[in-house]
Structures are given as C-alpha cells and as structure tokens.
Amino acid sequence: MEHFQPNLKLTIDQVSRLTGVKKVTLRYWEKSFGDFLKPLRTGSLRREYTMGDLEVIDSIKRLLEEEHLTNQGVRVRLGQKIKCPRLGNRS
C-alpha cells in the first residue's frame, strides 16, 4: 500500500479487493466502528476511502482475526491508538 498517493480515494470494491474484507463487512464495520471508520461520501453517496481508512480497516481486521477481540475490545484498542475527535484525545 505504500505505493499509493496519500490523497488517493478508493471505492468500496477496491478496498475489498486490497484488504480481503467483504463489502458487506466493510459496511458493518462502518456502523460498528463509526468513531474510527467513516469514509467520505461523494455527491451520489458513494463511499470514498482514504489511506487512513485503509490503516483503520487493517487494524480492525488484525484485532478481530489475530487477537480475537470483541467489537468492544476493538473499539477500546482503536481508541488507544487513534486520537478520535468524538472521544476526545486518547493516547
């Protein structure tokens, strides 16, 4: 992923292929982890993912699959890793 431009926007299809996460799962994660994963929307409401979103998706995938955390556990770990404006500064 380091070969992409930092301001590159990706579609849900592209993100699904790059990460191996199904589109339906990405949509579910957007609802479950909305404080951390909130892709931009075009005028026609299509999702546009940034490189930062890809990093969050990779983190969620790793925490769920490798560390076997619950959704709540993932939110806690992401809150420790990412400074989230909605949750205040956490680090």
PyMOL CGO cylinders between C-alpha atoms (Angstrom):
from pymol import cmd
from pymol.cgo import CYLINDER

trace = [
    CYLINDER, 0.00, 0.00, 0.00, 2.95, 2.37, 0.39, 0.3, 1, 1, 1, 1, 1, 1,
    CYLINDER, 2.95, 2.37, 0.39, 2.98, 2.96, -3.37, 0.3, 1, 1, 1, 1, 1, 1,
    CYLINDER, 2.98, 2.96, -3.37, -0.33, 4.88, -3.33, 0.3, 1, 1, 1, 1, 1, 1,
    CYLINDER, -0.33, 4.88, -3.33, -0.60, 8.64, -3.27, 0.3, 1, 1, 1, 1, 1, 1,
    CYLINDER, -0.60, 8.64, -3.27, -1.58, 9.90, 0.21, 0.3, 1, 1, 1, 1, 1, 1,
    CYLINDER, -1.58, 9.90, 0.21, -4.69, 11.72, -1.07, 0.3, 1, 1, 1, 1, 1, 1,
    CYLINDER, -4.69, 11.72, -1.07, -5.89, 8.81, -3.21, 0.3, 1, 1, 1, 1, 1, 1,
    CYLINDER, -5.89, 8.81, -3.21, -9.56, 7.89, -2.80, 0.3, 1, 1, 1, 1, 1, 1,
    CYLINDER, -9.56, 7.89, -2.80, -10.63, 4.27, -3.22, 0.3, 1, 1, 1, 1, 1, 1,
    CYLINDER, -10.63, 4.27, -3.22, -14.05, 2.71, -3.84, 0.3, 1, 1, 1, 1, 1, 1,
    CYLINDER, -14.05, 2.71, -3.84, -15.51, 0.01, -1.61, 0.3, 1, 1, 1, 1, 1, 1,
    CYLINDER, -15.51, 0.01, -1.61, -14.77, -2.53, -4.38, 0.3, 1, 1, 1, 1, 1, 1,
    CYLINDER, -14.77, -2.53, -4.38, -11.11, -1.54, -4.47, 0.3, 1, 1, 1, 1, 1, 1,
    CYLINDER, -11.11, -1.54, -4.47, -10.82, -1.60, -0.67, 0.3, 1, 1, 1, 1, 1, 1,
    CYLINDER, -10.82, -1.60, -0.67, -12.47, -5.01, -0.53, 0.3, 1, 1, 1, 1, 1, 1,
    CYLINDER, -12.47, -5.01, -0.53, -10.02, -6.43, -3.06, 0.3, 1, 1, 1, 1, 1, 1,
    CYLINDER, -10.02, -6.43, -3.06, -6.98, -4.83, -1.37, 0.3, 1, 1, 1, 1, 1, 1,
    CYLINDER, -6.98, -4.83, -1.37, -7.87, -5.91, 2.17, 0.3, 1, 1, 1, 1, 1, 1,
    CYLINDER, -7.87, -5.91, 2.17, -9.70, -9.18, 1.55, 0.3, 1, 1, 1, 1, 1, 1,
    CYLINDER, -9.70, -9.18, 1.55, -12.64, -7.87, 3.60, 0.3, 1, 1, 1, 1, 1, 1,
    CYLINDER, -12.64, -7.87, 3.60, -16.09, -8.35, 2.04, 0.3, 1, 1, 1, 1, 1, 1,
    CYLINDER, -16.09, -8.35, 2.04, -18.07, -5.24, 1.13, 0.3, 1, 1, 1, 1, 1, 1,
    CYLINDER, -18.07, -5.24, 1.13, -20.90, -6.20, 3.49, 0.3, 1, 1, 1, 1, 1, 1,
    CYLINDER, -20.90, -6.20, 3.49, -18.35, -6.49, 6.31, 0.3, 1, 1, 1, 1, 1, 1,
    CYLINDER, -18.35, -6.49, 6.31, -16.88, -3.07, 5.49, 0.3, 1, 1, 1, 1, 1, 1,
    CYLINDER, -16.88, -3.07, 5.49, -20.37, -1.57, 5.71, 0.3, 1, 1, 1, 1, 1, 1,
    CYLINDER, -20.37, -1.57, 5.71, -20.96, -3.33, 9.03, 0.3, 1, 1, 1, 1, 1, 1,
    CYLINDER, -20.96, -3.33, 9.03, -17.63, -2.07, 10.39, 0.3, 1, 1, 1, 1, 1, 1,
    CYLINDER, -17.63, -2.07, 10.39, -18.56, 1.44, 9.33, 0.3, 1, 1, 1, 1, 1, 1,
    CYLINDER, -18.56, 1.44, 9.33, -21.58, 1.18, 11.66, 0.3, 1, 1, 1, 1, 1, 1,
    CYLINDER, -21.58, 1.18, 11.66, -19.83, -0.72, 14.45, 0.3, 1, 1, 1, 1, 1, 1,
    CYLINDER, -19.83, -0.72, 14.45, -16.65, 1.36, 14.47, 0.3, 1, 1, 1, 1, 1, 1,
    CYLINDER, -16.65, 1.36, 14.47, -18.06, 4.66, 13.19, 0.3, 1, 1, 1, 1, 1, 1,
    CYLINDER, -18.06, 4.66, 13.19, -15.92, 6.72, 15.56, 0.3, 1, 1, 1, 1, 1, 1,
    CYLINDER, -15.92, 6.72, 15.56, -12.86, 5.41, 13.73, 0.3, 1, 1, 1, 1, 1, 1,
    CYLINDER, -12.86, 5.41, 13.73, -14.04, 4.39, 10.25, 0.3, 1, 1, 1, 1, 1, 1,
    CYLINDER, -14.04, 4.39, 10.25, -16.08, 6.97, 8.38, 0.3, 1, 1, 1, 1, 1, 1,
    CYLINDER, -16.08, 6.97, 8.38, -15.33, 7.04, 4.65, 0.3, 1, 1, 1, 1, 1, 1,
    CYLINDER, -15.33, 7.04, 4.65, -16.04, 10.21, 2.74, 0.3, 1, 1, 1, 1, 1, 1,
    CYLINDER, -16.04, 10.21, 2.74, -19.13, 10.31, 0.52, 0.3, 1, 1, 1, 1, 1, 1,
    CYLINDER, -19.13, 10.31, 0.52, -19.45, 11.66, -3.00, 0.3, 1, 1, 1, 1, 1, 1,
    CYLINDER, -19.45, 11.66, -3.00, -22.43, 13.72, -4.13, 0.3, 1, 1, 1, 1, 1, 1,
    CYLINDER, -22.43, 13.72, -4.13, -24.08, 10.45, -5.17, 0.3, 1, 1, 1, 1, 1, 1,
    CYLINDER, -24.08, 10.45, -5.17, -23.32, 9.00, -1.68, 0.3, 1, 1, 1, 1, 1, 1,
    CYLINDER, -23.32, 9.00, -1.68, -20.68, 6.54, -2.88, 0.3, 1, 1, 1, 1, 1, 1,
    CYLINDER, -20.68, 6.54, -2.88, -18.04, 5.74, -0.30, 0.3, 1, 1, 1, 1, 1, 1,
    CYLINDER, -18.04, 5.74, -0.30, -14.52, 7.07, -0.85, 0.3, 1, 1, 1, 1, 1, 1,
    CYLINDER, -14.52, 7.07, -0.85, -11.89, 5.51, 1.38, 0.3, 1, 1, 1, 1, 1, 1,
    CYLINDER, -11.89, 5.51, 1.38, -8.61, 7.25, 2.20, 0.3, 1, 1, 1, 1, 1, 1,
    CYLINDER, -8.61, 7.25, 2.20, -5.28, 5.66, 3.04, 0.3, 1, 1, 1, 1, 1, 1,
    CYLINDER, -5.28, 5.66, 3.04, -6.06, 6.42, 6.69, 0.3, 1, 1, 1, 1, 1, 1,
    CYLINDER, -6.06, 6.42, 6.69, -9.28, 4.41, 6.36, 0.3, 1, 1, 1, 1, 1, 1,
    CYLINDER, -9.28, 4.41, 6.36, -7.26, 1.50, 4.96, 0.3, 1, 1, 1, 1, 1, 1,
    CYLINDER, -7.26, 1.50, 4.96, -5.00, 1.59, 8.01, 0.3, 1, 1, 1, 1, 1, 1,
    CYLINDER, -5.00, 1.59, 8.01, -8.04, 1.50, 10.31, 0.3, 1, 1, 1, 1, 1, 1,
    CYLINDER, -8.04, 1.50, 10.31, -9.52, -1.42, 8.33, 0.3, 1, 1, 1, 1, 1, 1,
    CYLINDER, -9.52, -1.42, 8.33, -6.23, -3.31, 8.58, 0.3, 1, 1, 1, 1, 1, 1,
    CYLINDER, -6.23, -3.31, 8.58, -6.16, -2.67, 12.34, 0.3, 1, 1, 1, 1, 1, 1,
    CYLINDER, -6.16, -2.67, 12.34, -9.76, -3.83, 12.81, 0.3, 1, 1, 1, 1, 1, 1,
    CYLINDER, -9.76, -3.83, 12.81, -9.11, -6.96, 10.76, 0.3, 1, 1, 1, 1, 1, 1,
    CYLINDER, -9.11, -6.96, 10.76, -5.97, -7.79, 12.74, 0.3, 1, 1, 1, 1, 1, 1,
    CYLINDER, -5.97, -7.79, 12.74, -7.61, -7.16, 16.12, 0.3, 1, 1, 1, 1, 1, 1,
    CYLINDER, -7.61, -7.16, 16.12, -10.60, -9.35, 15.26, 0.3, 1, 1, 1, 1, 1, 1,
    CYLINDER, -10.60, -9.35, 15.26, -8.82, -12.17, 13.43, 0.3, 1, 1, 1, 1, 1, 1,
    CYLINDER, -8.82, -12.17, 13.43, -5.43, -12.40, 15.15, 0.3, 1, 1, 1, 1, 1, 1,
    CYLINDER, -5.43, -12.40, 15.15, -6.13, -11.08, 18.65, 0.3, 1, 1, 1, 1, 1, 1,
    CYLINDER, -6.13, -11.08, 18.65, -9.73, -12.40, 18.75, 0.3, 1, 1, 1, 1, 1, 1,
    CYLINDER, -9.73, -12.40, 18.75, -11.06, -9.25, 20.42, 0.3, 1, 1, 1, 1, 1, 1,
    CYLINDER, -11.06, -9.25, 20.42, -14.76, -8.46, 20.66, 0.3, 1, 1, 1, 1, 1, 1,
    CYLINDER, -14.76, -8.46, 20.66, -16.13, -5.38, 18.92, 0.3, 1, 1, 1, 1, 1, 1,
    CYLINDER, -16.13, -5.38, 18.92, -15.94, -3.53, 22.24, 0.3, 1, 1, 1, 1, 1, 1,
    CYLINDER, -15.94, -3.53, 22.24, -12.33, -4.64, 22.66, 0.3, 1, 1, 1, 1, 1, 1,
    CYLINDER, -12.33, -4.64, 22.66, -11.53, -3.39, 19.17, 0.3, 1, 1, 1, 1, 1, 1,
    CYLINDER, -11.53, -3.39, 19.17, -13.10, -0.01, 19.97, 0.3, 1, 1, 1, 1, 1, 1,
    CYLINDER, -13.10, -0.01, 19.97, -11.01, 0.27, 23.14, 0.3, 1, 1, 1, 1, 1, 1,
    CYLINDER, -11.01, 0.27, 23.14, -7.78, -0.62, 21.32, 0.3, 1, 1, 1, 1, 1, 1,
    CYLINDER, -7.78, -0.62, 21.32, -8.54, 1.75, 18.45, 0.3, 1, 1, 1, 1, 1, 1,
    CYLINDER, -8.54, 1.75, 18.45, -9.30, 4.48, 20.97, 0.3, 1, 1, 1, 1, 1, 1,
    CYLINDER, -9.30, 4.48, 20.97, -5.86, 3.96, 22.48, 0.3, 1, 1, 1, 1, 1, 1,
    CYLINDER, -5.86, 3.96, 22.48, -4.18, 4.00, 19.07, 0.3, 1, 1, 1, 1, 1, 1,
    CYLINDER, -4.18, 4.00, 19.07, -6.13, 6.72, 17.26, 0.3, 1, 1, 1, 1, 1, 1,
    CYLINDER, -6.13, 6.72, 17.26, -6.92, 10.18, 18.52, 0.3, 1, 1, 1, 1, 1, 1,
    CYLINDER, -6.92, 10.18, 18.52, -10.62, 10.41, 17.89, 0.3, 1, 1, 1, 1, 1, 1,
    CYLINDER, -10.62, 10.41, 17.89, -12.30, 13.86, 17.92, 0.3, 1, 1, 1, 1, 1, 1,
    CYLINDER, -12.30, 13.86, 17.92, -15.60, 12.37, 19.09, 0.3, 1, 1, 1, 1, 1, 1,
    CYLINDER, -15.60, 12.37, 19.09, -13.97, 10.64, 22.04, 0.3, 1, 1, 1, 1, 1, 1,
    CYLINDER, -13.97, 10.64, 22.04, -11.53, 13.38, 23.00, 0.3, 1, 1, 1, 1, 1, 1,
    CYLINDER, -11.53, 13.38, 23.00, -7.77, 13.00, 22.96, 0.3, 1, 1, 1, 1, 1, 1,
    CYLINDER, -7.77, 13.00, 22.96, -6.78, 9.48, 23.87, 0.3, 1, 1, 1, 1, 1, 1,
    CYLINDER, -6.78, 9.48, 23.87, -3.30, 8.14, 23.51, 0.3, 1, 1, 1, 1, 1, 1,
]
cmd.load_cgo(trace, "trace")
